[in-house]
Amino acid sequence: MGIKQSSNHIFMIEPKTFFMNPETLASNHYQDGDDENPELITAQAKVEFFALKNAIEQNGVTVTSMLGSELCPDHIFPNWFITFEDKTVQLFSMCAPNRRLEKTPEMIGFLKQHYSLTGDLSNFENENIFLESTSSMVFDRVNKIVYATPSPRTNEELLRTWCADNGFKLVCFETESHTGEAIYHTDVLMYVGTSVIGICFEVIKEEYRDMVKEHVEKYHDVIEITKDQILDFCGNSLEARDENDNLYLIMSSRAFHAHTEDQRKKLAQHFTEVIHADIPTIERYGGGSARCMLSELF
């Protein structure tokens, strides 16, 4: 069997606390800074967390979850590590100081039970150099390609070094969000499936578009997402598989309903089903959606 694009085992973190993280607001243009009652927000986020987890499990995809830390309002987004099919794991450098605390001894201990730790970029945090794992880098695992847009959370030099050291070809391009600044995470604007890539070309700066198009069209069917659909988190999706290798695409209900009928028809050609759940509290205060809540265990 060759390398698979997606996993049948997902890691999720149940929020111990959840609220708008002030330490990430400067670079995440999808967060809402209007905090209400933190206890109420946490309670709502827990309900939404379990709604997504249950929807995934009901479709035969295994989910392992752990309880987050009270010190980490963004613990629900486990994008600080990557696992690979050779049973290795690597840890990454996170921009916000309270996000660095998400790499708890318990969670690293759990990962080390199942994977060999072959890389840890955490020391770069001391130099303010960040590469936020599967959010900074969108992986075409089968063809060994990383797609990435540099941003305050994705240091281009470290990105290039990591890809060279790990045998991935890098497709690097600049973006512009609805605020005029770089999009903070690549997984906001694109995802890679086994046979299809969803991507928003409109937010990629014009001088990079043809180059990116050439790469994404080489091995995949392409679903184009508009810049307005980005605001509904349509790009923040993840492919997963069940034990019978049926393929699913996971996204939020907001993202699902923001797709056009034609786009949904195209998705139906590539996936057994689109798994979705309503996660408005998480999207509003966290500025992230379904893909950000999922880390693959290969």
ABEGO torsion letter per residue (X at the ends): XBBBABBABBBBBBBABBBBBAAAAAABAABBABBBBAAAAAAAAAAAAAAAAAAAAAAGBBBBBBBBBAABAAAABBAABBBBAAGBBBBBBBABAAAAAABBAAAAAAAAAABBBABBAAAAAAAGBBBBEAAABBBBAAAGBBBBBBBAABBAAAAAAAAAAAGBBBBBBBBBBAAGBBBABAAAABBBBAABBBBBAAABBAAAAAAAAAAAAAABBBBBBBAAAAAAGAABBBBBBBAAGBBBBBBBAAAAAABBAAAAAAAAAABABBBBBBBAAAAAAAGBBAAAABBBBX
